[in-house]
């Protein structure tokens, strides 16, 4: 059943992505995404859903997830998307996933319900880690940008008096 749920998500990742896109572009909490091309925002959402099966696999090393989402956080910082909006985008992707599964999948037995709880636990853990690593990458990029911005000031302080005469 777990594999059926993953397959269902991957098979309907286009529809899921369209739903999230529509909601995301209409919310004030994610307004910065309106600066990007609609197809690009869709592609980013689709990438999460279509790759979810491999991310949820127990064979995927945690370091791969860390590297991917840390880079994502750095990219979102460089694009000027506020961190709270990046987090909200990931939360919406997670929310719409579960709304879709509850709406489309009929849980017929106690075992189905148990497996769906197991799936939910994996999905929640995945998104928790994705949000954490994205935040980590975003903050690293932000810190680096602040350090680089303050470097000219530090250089000027260390050079002593100016040789410019009036």
C-alpha positions in Angstrom: 0.0 0.0 0.0 2.9 2.4 0.8 4.2 1.9 -2.7 0.7 2.4 -4.1 0.5 5.8 -2.3 3.9 6.8 -3.6 2.8 5.7 -7.1 -0.5 7.7 -6.8 1.5 10.8 -5.8 3.9 10.4 -8.7 1.2 9.6 -11.2 -0.8 12.7 -10.2 2.1 15.1 -9.6 1.0 17.3 -12.5 -2.5 17.8 -11.0 -1.1 18.3 -7.5 1.4 20.8 -8.8 -1.4 22.8 -10.5 -3.4 22.9 -7.3 -0.5 24.1 -5.3 0.5 26.6 -7.9 -3.0 28.2 -8.1 -3.1 28.5 -4.3 0.5 29.7 -3.9 0.2 32.5 -6.4 -3.0 33.8 -4.8 -1.7 33.9 -1.2 -0.2 37.0 0.4 2.1 34.6 2.4 3.8 33.6 -0.8 3.5 36.8 -2.8 7.2 36.9 -3.8 6.7 33.8 -6.0 4.6 36.0 -8.3 7.8 37.7 -9.3 8.9 34.4 -10.9 7.6 33.0 -14.2 4.6 30.8 -13.5 6.1 27.9 -15.4 9.2 28.1 -13.2 7.1 28.0 -10.0 5.1 25.0 -11.4 8.4 23.2 -12.2 9.7 23.7 -8.7 6.5 22.3 -7.1 6.4 19.4 -9.6 10.0 18.6 -8.8 9.1 17.9 -5.2 6.1 15.7 -6.0 7.8 13.7 -8.8 10.9 13.1 -6.7 9.1 12.3 -3.5 9.3 8.5 -3.9 13.1 8.5 -4.0 13.3 11.0 -1.1 11.1 8.9 1.0 13.1 5.7 0.2 15.0 4.4 3.2 17.9 3.9 0.7 18.3 7.7 0.1 21.1 9.0 2.4 20.1 11.9 4.7 23.2 13.8 3.4 21.7 13.9 -0.1 18.5 15.5 1.3 20.7 17.9 3.3 22.8 18.9 0.3 19.8 19.3 -2.0 17.7 21.5 0.3 20.6 23.5 1.6 21.3 24.5 -2.0 17.7 25.3 -2.5 17.7 27.6 0.5 20.8 29.4 -0.9 19.1 29.8 -4.3 15.9 31.2 -2.7 18.0 33.7 -0.8 19.8 34.8 -4.0 16.4 35.1 -5.7 15.2 37.5 -3.0 12.4 35.3 -1.8 11.9 35.8 2.0 12.5 32.8 4.2 9.0 32.8 5.6 7.6 32.5 2.1 10.0 29.7 1.2 8.9 27.8 4.3 5.2 28.5 3.5 5.7 27.1 0.0 7.0 23.8 1.4 4.2 23.7 3.9 1.6 24.2 1.1 3.2 21.4 -1.0 2.9 19.1 2.1 -0.7 20.2 2.9 -2.0 19.7 -0.7 -0.4 16.3 -0.8 -2.4 15.1 2.2 -5.6 16.8 1.0 -5.3 15.0 -2.3 -4.6 11.6 -0.7 -7.6 11.8 1.6 -9.8 13.0 -1.2 -8.7 10.3 -3.7 -7.6 7.2 -1.8 -10.2 5.0 -0.1 -8.7 3.4 3.0 -10.5 0.0 3.1 -9.0 -1.7 6.1 -7.2 -1.2 9.4 -4.0 -2.2 7.6 -4.6 0.5 4.9 -5.0 3.1 7.7 -1.9 1.8 9.5 0.1 2.1 6.3 -1.2 5.5 5.6 0.0 6.6 9.1 3.4 5.1 8.3 3.4 7.1 5.0 2.3 10.2 6.9 5.2 9.8 9.3 7.7 9.5 6.5 6.2 12.5 4.6 6.2 14.7 7.8 9.8 13.7 8.5 10.8 14.5 4.9 9.2 17.9 5.0 10.6 18.7 8.5 14.1 17.9 7.2 13.5 19.8 3.9 12.4 22.9 5.8 15.2 22.6 8.3 17.9 22.2 5.6 16.4 24.9 3.4 16.4 27.3 6.4 20.0 26.4 7.1 21.1 27.0 3.5 19.1 30.3 3.4 20.7 31.5 6.6 24.2 30.5 5.4 23.7 32.5 2.3 22.3 35.5 4.2 25.3 35.4 6.6 27.8 35.3 3.8 26.1 38.2 2.0 26.2 40.3 5.2 29.9 39.5 5.7 30.7 40.4 2.0 28.7 43.6 2.3 30.7 44.6 5.4 34.1 43.8 4.0 34.6 47.1 2.2 34.0 48.9 5.5 36.5 46.7 7.3 39.1 47.3 4.5 38.6 51.0 4.7 39.1 50.9 8.5 42.3 49.0 8.2 44.0 51.2 5.6 44.5 54.2 7.9 44.1 57.8 6.9 43.1 58.6 3.3 45.8 60.0 1.1 43.3 62.3 -0.6 44.1 66.0 -0.1 41.7 68.8 -0.2 
